[in-house]
């Protein structure tokens, strides 16, 4: 695969400018806002549209340069991880479930999580109506973010950085950017999301498929929104 000037432009905009603008401008503003239902729904659907526009731009560049869709991870069928990649995935799922159950069942941890959501992540859903709209954002994020950060950017760096460490850097750099754009959730979340992105990158490189990663990503967001709804609704009732 040969890179085109449009690939570099897309990375500069989506991989550098937008993350910096988000972290330095948009996210601090979001933390200070007190969201009502109308504001949340506008945010969810605004992000939906924005993510699909970026994904459309990435797909357009891919199509314009006459590249195989399988190369970016849109394989004809489901590809099951095997060997080390399967073990890595199982370990990740186990750790995620363990931490999630702990957040819900441990009273002290539950209170800390609820307060963090209330004070810093006020855009999360706290009613069934809000969660209904959040579902579409979770599905969009699962599809679009994996297409851009795993499929497109990993292939981009694999071509941009030839050498002995090509695969390692191609896996790490998009993961660092992906973790960085979640800075509004705190450093602990940045580390966890960055680690998840590294694992997703490794599985993509091993399987050359995005389908499973899209499903897992969407499920993680759906579960996170569901937990936020239940915790924040419980907090509000008290």
N, C-alpha and C positions, 0 to 999 in steps of 0.2 A: 504494500500500500504506500503510495506516494502522497505526501502532504501538499495541500493547496493553500494559497494565502488566506482563503476563507476559513480554513481550520485554525490558523494562528489568530485570526481576528475573533473567531468564536471563543477560543480559549481566553484571550485577553479580556473580552467582555464578560463572559460567564464564569471564568475561573479566577479572575483577579478583580475587575472593577466592581461587579455586582456583589461579591462577598465583602469587599472592603466597605462599599457603600452601605451594605446591610448591617455590618457589625458596628461601624462608626456613626451611622445615622439613623437607620430605620429601627433597629432593635432597641436602643436606649429609649426612643420615643414610645415604643410599644410597652416597655416596662413601666412607664409613667402613666399610661392611659388607664382609665377605669371603663372597661368594656361593658356595654349592654348587649342584648341579644341582636339587635339590628347591626351594631358595629361588628360583632363576631361573624355574622353571616356574610357581611360585605367583605370582611377580611378573608374568609374561607374561599368564597367564589372569586375574589380578586386574585388570590394565589393560584387557584385552579386555572384561571385564564392565563396568568403569567407563566406558569409551568408548562402548559400546553403550547404556548407561543414559543418558548425556548426549545422545547422538544421538537416542534415543527421546524424551527430554524436548523437544528442539528440534523434532523432527518432530511431536510432539503439539501444541505451541504453534502450529506452522504450520497443522496440520489444524484445530485448534479455531477459528482465526481465518479459516478458509475461504479460504486462499490457494492460488494455482496452484503445483503442484510444478515446473512449468517455470520459474517465477520464481526458485526457489532453485537451479536448475541441473540438475534431473532431467528433461532434455529427452527426447522420445520416441526420438530417434536420435542417432547419433554426430555431433558438430559439429567439423569440421576447422578449425583456426586458419588465417587467411589474412592476407596483407599483413604489416604490422609485427608483429602477434602471432605469426605463423609464424616470422618472422626472429628475434624474441626467443627463442622456444622452441628454435630450432636453435642459436642462440648458447649458450644455457644448457646444452643437451645436450652440445655440443662442449666447453665448459669443464669440465663435470662429468666427462666421460670422460677428458679430459686430466689433470685432477687425480687421478682415481681410479687411472689407469694409473701416474702418478708415485708415488703412495703405495705401490703394490705393487712397482714395478720399481726405484725408487731405494733403495739399501740404507740410507742414513742416514735418509731420510724414513720408510722402512718401520719402522726401529727406533724412531724417535720415536713413530710412530702406535701401534705395538704396546705401548710402555711407557705411553702415555697411556690406552689401552684397559685395560691391566692394572691401573693404579693408580687411575684415576678412573671407569672404566666397567666395573666388574667384573661387571655383570649381563648383559653381552653373551654370546652363545653361543660355546662353544669346543669343542663336540662335535656330531656329527651329530644325536644325540638332542635336544640343547638347541635346535639350529637348526630341527628339525622343529616344535617348539612355537613358536619365534620367528616362523615363517612366518605363523601365524595372527594374531599381533600386528601384523606388518607389513601384512597385508591389512586388518585392522581399522583401523589408523592411517590407511592410505590412503583408506579410505571415510569413516570418522567424522570425522577431523580436517578433511578437505576440506569435508564437509557443514557442519560448524560454523564453521570459521574463514574459509572462502571463501564458501560459499553463504549461510549464515545471517548472519554478522557483517557481510559486505559489504552485503547488503540492509538490514540494521539501520542501519548508518551512513549509507547513502544516504538513508534516510528521516529519520534523526535530524539530519543536518547539511545542510540545503538551502543552496544558494548556488553561487558560481562554482567552489569547490574541492571540491564534494561527492564527485566520483568519485576525486579524488586522495586525499583523507582517508579515504574508504571503503576504498581499496586499501591505504593505508599503516598505518592504526591496527591492523587485525587482524594484519598482518604483524609489527608491532612486538611485539604480545602473543605471537604464535607464536614469534618469535625469543627473547623473554624467558624463556619456559618451558623453553628448551633451554640455560639458563645453566650447568647442570651440566657441559656439554661444553666450557666455556671461551668466552672472548670471541670468539675466531676463529670458532668454530662458530655463535655467536649472530649474527654478522655474515653468515655464509654462508647460514644458514637463514633469516634475515630477508630477505636479498636474494632467495632462492628464493621466499619467500612473497609478496614484492612482485610478482615476475614471474608467479606463479600467479594473484594477484589481478588483474593486468592482463589475462591471458588469459581469466579468467572474465568480466570486465566486457565484453571484446570478443566473446566467443562465447556468453555466457549458459548455458554448459554445464559440468558438473563431471566428466563421465565420463573425459575424457582426463587431467585433473589427478589424479583418483583412481588411475588406472593408473600414471602416472608417479611419484606419491608412493609407492605401494606398491612399485614396482620399485626406487626409491632405497633404501628401508628394507631390502628383500630383499638388494640388493647389499651394503649396509653390513653387514648381519648375516653375510653369506657371507664378506666380507673379514675381519671380526672372527674368525669361526670358524677360517679358515685361518691367520691371523696368530697368534692365541692358541694354537692347537693346535701350531703350529710352535715357538712360544716354550716351551711346556710340554715338548715332546719333547727340547728341549735342556737 
